[in-house]
C-alpha cells in the first residue's frame, strides 16, 4: 500500500522570506504546528504583537518569520 500525504499533495508552499532586519515583538513563537498557530491566533485576537517562526523541509537552513496580526 502506498502512503500519501493529503497535506503535501494539496498545500500551497509559503513564500515567507528570512528575517533580514531587527524586529520588536511582545511574543516570539517558535514552531508553526497546531500549538504555535493557535497561540499566534489567540495572541493576535487579544491585540498582543507576536511573530511566529517555522521551517519547512525546504527551509531547514533558513528560518522564516511571520507577523501574527489581528484582522
Secondary structure, DSSP 8 states (H G I E B T S, - for coil): -----HHHHH-------B--S----SEEEE--SHHHHHHHHHHHHTT--EEEEE--GGGSS--EEEEE---
